[in-house]
Amino acid sequence: MGGGSGGRSSYGDYLNLEELLSLQHGNDVSADEMHFIVVHQTFELWFKQVIRELAESRDTLASEQVSEDKIPAVVHRLGRITEIFRLMAQQWTVMETLSPQDFLAFRDGLGSASGFESYQMRELEILVGLSNEQRTGGMDPIARFRKMAEESESGAKALKRLEDRMDEPSLWDTARAWLGRTPIMGSSPGDDDDGDIVQSYVESHIAAQVQHGEQMAARMAKWGMGDSEAMKARFASIAQGARDFLMPDGEIDRARAGLLFIESYRELPLLSWPRTLIDRMIELEESMVKWRHSHARMVERIIGRRIGTGGSSGVDYLDATTSYRVFTDLWSVRTILIREDLRPKLINPGFYGFA
């Protein structure tokens, strides 16, 4: 632990412990309420770290050309965020040591204060890329803060902070742009024949999926696993889903095509870090979903199906948030992957080898 420009800093000075430990209301609250405060303050400290990690990861991917040596740093940061959410999910088990009667003893004193008013939680959701359309009921994430801005200076600052974040690109925005620059069959955006090469790759993948579906349908019908025509229709719908995913409105989505290429040829040396970055993004979202689920179960255990202190539907609302998915393409592409021996033959394989 380092000191300042002057003399030696003690452990307490470096961590501002005197100020930090004065923020739990001391003997003015019961041990149960202090426990409640400490857990939530700890969450807010972790949120602060997550926001920093997300913003720096987003800024790295925002470059027009992200050099290969920059990707490991993003992978590292996203891995850290995942571990933070895993740790926070465990923190709910500490909260569960609070019995329903323990909580009721001080719950009314919270008034309308609610975790719903955590502006850092809303900020990190915005930074990840959660849109209003993806939220339960199309909820406006800053509606509550507009009201709070009229009531206090701190509320106004929180609103400004969230509005500024909403004007910035999200991590998912920059990740999609980065995926869109993936070299496909050795071709990059801006190359003369890139459009034709990517179109040919996508069509070849879909054709292979159609052929595989027909073979599987015939095989499964032969095994007595269902009606042949019904099986064919089921596999055909998967192939059509692949076309809709890769060619929404009939036009190639190059970011999705790049994602498919990375996942399909993930053993290639040049794609090693990109595939790892995709894996870390999946792990991050999975850890957030599990954290939300643990939160809902903790609340149900302590307050049942009561209305939340902030006026939300309580557990029902929290359960709805577990369905949030931001990186939807990263999950969906797994449905349309095909076996190695069926995938389109790699063109320009030397491009993807080690230098």
C-alpha positions, 0 to 999 in steps of 0.5 A: 500500500503506497503513501502520498507525496508526503509521509507514510500512510497508515492502513487506516489512512489509505483506506479512509477507514475512519470515514468508511466505518462511520457510515453505518449509523453506529449504535443508533441501529440494531445489529440486524439493521446494521447488518442490512446496511453493511451488505447493501453498502458492500454491493454499492462498492462492488457496483462502483468497481463493476462500472469502472471495469465495464467502462474500460472494457467498452472503451477498448472495444470502441476503437475502430481497430482493436489490436490483438494485444488489447483483447486479453485485457478486456477478457481479464476485466470481464472475468473479474466482473463475473467473479464479483457477481458470483461473490455478490450472489453469495452475499445474499446468503448472509442476508438470509441470516436475517429472519422475517421478524428481524427485518420487520422490526426496522422495515418501516423505517426504510420508508420508500427507500428501495434497491430500485433506487440504486443509481449504480445498478441502473448505470451498470445495466445501461453500460452493459447494454440493457435497453428499455424494450428488454426490461420487464414491462418496458420499464423506464430505468430513470423515471424514478430518478426524474422524481428524485431529481426534483427532491434533492441535489443528490437526486439531480446528480444521479439523474445527470449521471444516468442520462449521460450514460444513456448517451454513450455506446454500451459494451454490447454496442461496441462488441457488436461493432467489433464482431462486425469487423471479424475477418470471414474466410480471410475477408474483412469489411472494406475488401473488394469482394467482402459482401460476396464472400460473406454472403457465400459463407452464410448461404453455405452454412445454411445449406449444410444445416438444411442437409443435416436436418433432412438426414437427421429427420430421416434417421430419427423416423427410421428409429421410430422416434416420430413422424418423418414429415413432422421431423422434417418440419422441425429441422426445417424450422431450425434452418429457417431460424438460422436464415432469420438470425443471419439475414434479418429482413433478407440482408446479411447481419455481418456482426452475427456472421462474424460471431458464427464464424468465430464460434464455428472455427474457434480452434484457429489460432487467430480466433483464440482471443476473440472466442475467449472474449465471447465466452467471458461475455456469456459467463458475465451475463450468466453470473448476473442472471444467477445473482438476480435469481439469488436476490429474488429467493432471498427476498421471498424467504424474508418478506414472502410476496409483500409489495416492495418498499419502493412500491414494486411487486417485490418478488414478482418483479425480481423474478421477471428481471432474471429473464433479462438478456443483453447478449442475445446473439451470443446465446442464439448462435449456439442453436445454429452451430453445425458439426465440424465435418459439415461446416463450409470449407475454410478459405485462406486458412493461412490467414488464421494461423500463428505469425 
